Amino acid sequence: MSTNNKIIVKENKTLKLNNVLIRELNQNELIDMNKVTYMMDSYVKSKGNAVVGPMINYSSLITDENGQPKIIARLMVQLKSPIHNVERPYEQETQIRITNCLFARFTEKEENLQFAYSKLTLHAFENDIKLVGDSYTVFVDNKENQIVADVFMEVQNGGEALEDI
């Protein structure tokens, strides 16, 4: 049995983000997130600001008015300071604080990241934990064909919802 833990799970963790610039992705943009990331970075620089820390991906699955599943995806970055008069398609939040999350630290190849989500979902199932259904993935590091990512999944009855963003 390997002592190299590729996915470490913890309960009751808090995700706290400050000066957050948010960009919701439409269905077509999900295919080429690198382009949106580049545009977001250019927007931050054009405002004389700088990104602090890694990119955060938010995703949630909702049911639309026709009963069809729809993916909500947002890219988020923390900024050195707030941007005044943020233009569409961007939004800004002073602080996002999500408490009572299941947490996974993933260290492996990026194509295996789905196993971190699966492991958190399985952990919730085995421990009778109800999840809200959203996830925040913080891409901590990327080198030598291996990433380090922190995945947060909000537990029901804890934290603030991002429905208004």
N, C-alpha and C positions, 0 to 999 in steps of 0.2 A: 504494500500500500504506500502511495506517495505521500510525503510530508509537505509537498509543494501545493498549497491551497490556491486553486485558481479562482474560487469564489468563496468569500467569507461573508456570512450573513449575521446581522445584528438587529435587534429590535429597539424600538423607542428612541430612534435617532431624530435629530432636527436638521432640516435644511434651511439655512439662512443666507439670503442674497441681498446685497445692497446696491443702490443705483442701477437698477436692472433695465436694460434696453431689450424690448421684446419685438419679435417679428413673426406674425402668424404666416404659415405657409399654405398656399392653396394646393390642390391635388396635383397640379402639373409641376409645381416646384419641389415636391417630394423626391422626384427623380434626380434633380440636379441641385442638391443642397450646397455644393461647393460654390456655385454661382451666387446663391443668396448669401452665403457666409462672406464671400468677397465683397459683395455690395454693402453688406452690413458694416464690415470693417472700414470700407471707404467712407460711409456715412459718418461713422464715429470720428474718423480723422478729419473729415471736412468741417466738423463742428469743433475742432481743436481739442478733442478729448482723446482718451486712451482706454483700451480694454484692460481690465484687471482680472487675472485668472483665466480659467478655461471656459470654453463654450459649454452651454447647457442646452440639452434637447428636452423639451416637454412633449409628451404625447398622451392622448386620451382617446377612448373610443366611445362615441355617443350614438344615439339613435335619432335620426332626423324625423321631420314631421310625417314622412311616408313610411316610417318604421324600418328604414334602411340604415345599416351601420355606416358611420362616418368617422374618419380619423381626424382629430384635431392635433396639429403639430405646430410647435412654436420653437424658434431659436431664441436663446437668451444669452446676454453677456452682461457682466458687471462692469461698470464704468468707474474711472478715477473720480469723476464728479458728475452731478446731474447735467443733463442737456436741457436747456430752456427752449420752449416752443418746438417740441418734437413733431415732425411732420409724418403723415401717413406714408407708408404702411407701418410705421414704427409706433410703439407705445413705450411709456416709461413708468416704472414703479419705484418709489423710494426704497421700499423694503418688501421682500417676500419672505415669509417665515412659515414653514410647514413643519408642524410638530408631529410627534408620534408616527414616525415612518418606519417601515421595514427598510433595511439598508443592505446592500451587497457591494463589496469591493471586488471588482473583476480584474484579473490579471491574466491576459491570454491574447490570442489573435482576435482581431476585431470581428471577423466573420463568425466567431463563436459567442458573441455578446448576447444573443438570444437566450443562451443557457442561464445567464444571470437573471433575466426576467422570469424564466421558467422556474428557477430554484426559489426565487422569492415567492412566486405564486404557489408553489408546492409547499413551502414553509408555512405560508398563511393557511393553506388548506389543512395541513397536518396539525396545526395549532389552533384551529377554529378562529382565525383572525379574518375579519372582513375588510377587504381593501376597497378604497374609493374607485379605483380603476384608472388612475393616472400614474405616470412615472416621470421622473426627472433624472436624466443621465448626464453626469458631469464628467467630461473627458479630461482626466487629470494629466495623463502623460501618453506619449506615443513614440516609441523608439524600437528599432531592430525588429520590425514586424510584430510587435506586441504592444497592446494598449493597457493602460490602467484607467478604469472607469468606475465611478461611484454611482450606483443606481438607488434612487429613493422611491418608494411606493407608499403613498399616504394610506394610513389605516383609518377606517370609518370612525367618526366621533372624535377626530383630532385634527388640529391644524385649520388653516384658512383655505377656502376653496378659491380657485383662480377663474371662476366663471365670469367675472366681470372684466377680465383682461381682454 
